[in-house]
Amino acid sequence: MAKVLYTAEATVTGGRAEGHGRTSDGALEVDLRLPREMGGEGGGTNPEQLFAVGYAACFESALGTAARRLEAEVGDAVIDSRVTLMPNGSGGFMLGVALDVRLPSVDDPAQAVEVVATAHEVCPYSNATRGNIEVALTANGQPVG
């Protein structure tokens, strides 16, 4: 079994429509609400927003690892993350992710793509979702993969 580096713990009551979530350490506490686009009243966050922020933050850290391996500078990286919720055609739902990565310090388009592709191999969110959901990546506007 792999060595555990960290475990996050949270409790949610009330679900996505009228719920409340809180981490065990109290660092994150959110009201969960169905977005207006899905017929809700809004006024809170939802699982897709939390996943979008979590994936982008994790991917940014993976960029740092990739940059060290490839001797690139990515300290000024910006990631725009989109998580979509869609019906899967059989009564359930599925997610899609798009990460648009801007690396202002990387001028070479091929190097930018290589850094993002390497980060995608390193990132735990990417590894968890690989083969399960579609993840579209761009590096300085160029498609990756």
C-alpha contacts under 8 A as a table, 3 or more apart, distances in Angstrom:
res1	aa1	res2	aa2	distance
4	V	7	T	7.41
8	A	23	T	7.50
8	A	24	S	7.90
9	E	23	T	5.68
9	E	24	S	5.49
10	A	21	G	6.86
10	A	22	R	5.46
10	A	23	T	4.00
10	A	24	S	5.44
11	T	21	G	5.66
11	T	22	R	5.55
11	T	23	T	6.38
11	T	24	S	7.33
12	V	15	G	6.75
12	V	19	G	6.79
12	V	20	H	5.59
12	V	21	G	4.29
12	V	22	R	6.62
13	T	19	G	5.31
13	T	20	H	5.50
13	T	21	G	6.63
14	G	17	A	7.16
14	G	18	E	5.50
14	G	19	G	3.75
14	G	20	H	6.37
15	G	18	E	6.21
15	G	19	G	4.65
15	G	20	H	7.40
15	G	32	L	7.22
16	R	19	G	5.58
16	R	32	L	5.36
16	R	33	R	5.66
16	R	34	L	6.08
16	R	46	N	6.22
16	R	47	P	7.07
17	A	32	L	6.31
17	A	33	R	4.56
17	A	34	L	4.53
17	A	40	G	7.31
18	E	31	D	7.45
18	E	32	L	5.73
18	E	33	R	5.16
18	E	34	L	7.25
19	G	31	D	5.96
19	G	32	L	4.70
19	G	33	R	6.62
20	H	29	E	7.50
20	H	30	V	5.79
20	H	31	D	4.50
20	H	32	L	5.41
21	G	28	L	7.91
21	G	29	E	5.66
21	G	30	V	5.25
21	G	31	D	6.40
21	G	32	L	7.08
22	R	26	G	6.22
22	R	27	A	7.86
22	R	28	L	5.67
22	R	29	E	4.30
22	R	30	V	6.46
23	T	26	G	5.17
23	T	27	A	6.34
23	T	28	L	5.48
23	T	29	E	6.56
24	S	27	A	7.90
25	D	28	L	7.84
26	G	29	E	6.49
30	V	44	G	7.25
30	V	45	T	6.92
31	D	44	G	5.16
31	D	45	T	6.30
32	L	44	G	5.10
32	L	45	T	4.95
32	L	46	N	5.35
32	L	47	P	7.86
33	R	40	G	7.05
33	R	41	E	7.23
33	R	42	G	5.57
33	R	43	G	6.43
33	R	44	G	4.82
33	R	45	T	5.75
33	R	46	N	5.91
34	L	38	M	6.51
34	L	39	G	7.13
34	L	40	G	4.54
34	L	41	E	6.55
34	L	42	G	5.71
34	L	44	G	7.72
34	L	45	T	7.80
34	L	46	N	6.58
35	P	38	M	5.46
35	P	39	G	6.69
35	P	40	G	5.02
35	P	41	E	6.29
35	P	42	G	4.47
35	P	43	G	7.84
35	P	44	G	7.92
35	P	45	T	7.80
35	P	46	N	7.26
36	R	39	G	4.99
36	R	40	G	4.54
36	R	41	E	5.29
36	R	42	G	5.21
37	E	40	G	7.10
42	G	45	T	7.62
45	T	49	Q	6.50
45	T	50	L	7.40
46	N	49	Q	5.48
46	N	50	L	6.47
47	P	50	L	5.08
47	P	51	F	6.06
48	E	51	F	5.02
48	E	52	A	6.05
48	E	83	V	5.84
48	E	84	T	7.18
48	E	85	L	7.42
49	Q	52	A	5.02
49	Q	53	V	6.29
49	Q	83	V	7.23
50	L	53	V	5.28
50	L	54	G	6.04
51	F	54	G	4.99
51	F	55	Y	5.85
51	F	83	V	7.26
52	A	55	Y	5.36
52	A	56	A	6.14
52	A	81	S	5.55
52	A	82	R	6.00
52	A	83	V	5.63
52	A	97	V	7.93
53	V	56	A	5.29
53	V	57	A	6.08
53	V	81	S	7.20
54	G	57	A	5.23
54	G	58	C	6.09
55	Y	58	C	5.16
55	Y	59	F	5.95
55	Y	81	S	7.71
55	Y	125	Y	6.00
56	A	59	F	5.04
56	A	60	E	6.11
56	A	79	I	6.14
56	A	80	D	7.30
56	A	81	S	5.97
56	A	99	L	7.26
57	A	60	E	5.20
57	A	61	S	6.60
58	C	61	S	5.25
58	C	62	A	6.39
58	C	123	C	6.53
58	C	124	P	7.46
58	C	125	Y	7.01
59	F	62	A	4.87
59	F	63	L	6.16
59	F	119	A	6.74
59	F	120	H	7.33
59	F	123	C	5.66
59	F	125	Y	7.56
59	F	126	S	7.97
60	E	63	L	4.99
60	E	64	G	6.69
60	E	77	A	7.28
60	E	78	V	7.94
60	E	79	I	7.28
61	S	64	G	5.22
61	S	65	T	6.78
61	S	123	C	7.83
62	A	65	T	5.10
62	A	66	A	6.19
62	A	119	A	4.87
62	A	120	H	7.45
62	A	122	V	5.83
62	A	123	C	5.17
63	L	66	A	4.97
63	L	67	A	5.92
63	L	74	V	7.07
63	L	115	V	6.77
63	L	116	V	6.63
63	L	118	T	7.77
63	L	119	A	4.94
64	G	67	A	5.08
64	G	68	R	6.26
64	G	74	V	6.64
64	G	75	G	7.51
64	G	119	A	7.97
65	T	68	R	5.29
65	T	69	R	6.43
65	T	119	A	7.13
65	T	122	V	7.73
66	A	69	R	5.16
66	A	70	L	6.16
66	A	115	V	5.73
66	A	116	V	7.65
66	A	118	T	5.58
66	A	119	A	5.24
66	A	122	V	7.54
67	A	70	L	5.03
67	A	71	E	5.49
67	A	72	A	4.64
67	A	73	E	6.18
67	A	74	V	6.48
67	A	115	V	6.16
68	R	71	E	5.03
68	R	72	A	6.44
68	R	73	E	7.99
69	R	72	A	7.96
70	L	115	V	7.11
72	A	106	V	7.24
72	A	115	V	7.81
73	E	105	S	6.09
73	E	106	V	6.79
74	V	77	A	5.35
74	V	103	L	5.99
74	V	104	P	7.67
74	V	105	S	6.26
74	V	106	V	7.23
75	G	105	S	7.98
76	D	103	L	6.59
76	D	104	P	6.50
76	D	105	S	6.92
77	A	101	V	7.02
77	A	102	R	5.64
77	A	103	L	4.78
77	A	104	P	6.73
78	V	101	V	5.92
78	V	102	R	5.15
78	V	103	L	6.77
79	I	99	L	6.43
79	I	100	D	5.64
79	I	101	V	4.57
79	I	102	R	6.27
80	D	99	L	5.77
80	D	100	D	5.10
80	D	101	V	6.53
81	S	97	V	7.24
81	S	98	A	5.78
81	S	99	L	4.66
81	S	100	D	6.45
82	R	97	V	5.62
82	R	98	A	5.12
82	R	99	L	6.56
83	V	95	L	6.69
83	V	96	G	5.63
83	V	97	V	4.60
83	V	98	A	6.63
84	T	95	L	5.47
84	T	96	G	5.02
84	T	97	V	6.38
85	L	93	F	6.79
85	L	94	M	5.88
85	L	95	L	4.80
85	L	96	G	6.69
86	M	93	F	5.53
86	M	94	M	5.35
86	M	95	L	6.21
86	M	96	G	7.83
87	P	90	S	7.72
87	P	91	G	7.01
87	P	92	G	5.90
87	P	93	F	4.29
87	P	94	M	6.07
88	N	91	G	6.68
88	N	92	G	5.50
88	N	93	F	4.84
88	N	94	M	5.58
89	G	92	G	7.00
89	G	93	F	7.89
94	M	133	I	7.36
95	L	133	I	6.12
95	L	134	E	7.62
96	G	133	I	5.76
96	G	134	E	5.21
96	G	135	V	6.19
97	V	133	I	7.54
97	V	134	E	6.28
97	V	135	V	4.69
97	V	136	A	6.25
98	A	135	V	5.61
98	A	136	A	4.59
98	A	137	L	5.87
99	L	135	V	7.52
99	L	136	A	6.30
99	L	137	L	5.01
99	L	138	T	6.53
100	D	137	L	5.87
100	D	138	T	4.86
100	D	139	A	6.47
100	D	140	N	7.66
100	D	141	G	7.27
101	V	116	V	7.54
101	V	137	L	7.40
101	V	138	T	5.80
101	V	139	A	4.96
101	V	140	N	6.16
101	V	141	G	7.72
102	R	139	A	5.96
102	R	140	N	4.77
102	R	141	G	7.50
103	L	106	V	5.51
103	L	112	A	6.86
103	L	139	A	7.15
103	L	140	N	6.15
104	P	107	D	7.10
104	P	140	N	7.80
106	V	109	P	7.48
106	V	111	Q	7.07
106	V	112	A	5.97
107	D	111	Q	7.95
107	D	112	A	7.56
108	D	111	Q	5.31
108	D	112	A	6.33
109	P	112	A	5.10
109	P	113	V	6.31
109	P	139	A	7.65
109	P	140	N	7.10
109	P	142	Q	7.36
110	A	113	V	5.17
110	A	114	E	6.18
111	Q	114	E	4.93
111	Q	115	V	6.11
112	A	115	V	5.19
112	A	116	V	6.30
112	A	139	A	5.62
112	A	140	N	6.82
113	V	116	V	5.23
113	V	117	A	6.01
113	V	138	T	7.46
113	V	139	A	5.28
113	V	140	N	7.95
113	V	142	Q	7.13
113	V	143	P	7.62
113	V	144	V	5.73
114	E	117	A	5.08
114	E	118	T	6.03
115	V	118	T	5.18
115	V	119	A	6.15
116	V	119	A	4.99
116	V	120	H	6.15
116	V	137	L	7.81
116	V	138	T	7.78
116	V	139	A	6.31
116	V	144	V	7.27
117	A	120	H	5.04
117	A	121	E	6.60
117	A	144	V	6.44
117	A	145	G	7.01
118	T	121	E	5.16
118	T	122	V	6.47
119	A	122	V	4.98
119	A	123	C	5.88
120	H	123	C	5.47
120	H	126	S	5.72
120	H	127	N	7.67
121	E	126	S	6.94
121	E	127	N	6.82
122	V	126	S	7.57
122	V	127	N	7.39
123	C	126	S	5.20
123	C	127	N	6.24
124	P	127	N	4.92
124	P	128	A	5.99
125	Y	128	A	5.03
125	Y	129	T	6.14
126	S	129	T	5.24
126	S	130	R	5.78
127	N	130	R	5.30
129	T	132	N	5.17
129	T	133	I	5.79
130	R	133	I	6.56
130	R	134	E	7.77
130	R	135	V	7.83
131	G	134	E	7.51
136	A	143	P	7.83
136	A	144	V	7.59
137	L	143	P	6.03
137	L	144	V	5.27
137	L	145	G	7.51
138	T	141	G	5.47
138	T	142	Q	5.10
138	T	143	P	4.39
138	T	144	V	5.24
139	A	142	Q	5.10
139	A	143	P	6.46
139	A	144	V	6.56
